[in-house]
Amino acid sequence: MEARIQKWGNSAGIRIPSSILKSLNIKTNDILDIAQEDDRIIISIPKKKKISLEDRFKEYHGKNLAKEFSWDENVGKEIW
């Protein structure tokens, strides 16, 4: 398949057919990796990095947003 490079602001862009986007489950505003290898431009879907819960909160120093709660009395046939 051929595609034409067109001016897009100060850059240039190509249009990717919707059939290709659908088959790869790529949506508007998704982030893709772009690399140059010799005379080729490689566009690929980045690998998702698994981040542990500990790493996610490592730099969080905000206030605790959890609200107090009570277990209240049984309303139906709950077994506690």
PyMOL commands that set and color helices and strands:
alter all, ss='L'
color gray80, all
select helices_A, chain A and resi 18-23+53-57
alter helices_A, ss='H'
color red, helices_A
select strands_A, chain A and resi 6-8+11-13+33-37+40-44
alter strands_A, ss='S'
color yellow, strands_A
deselect
rebuild
show_as cartoon
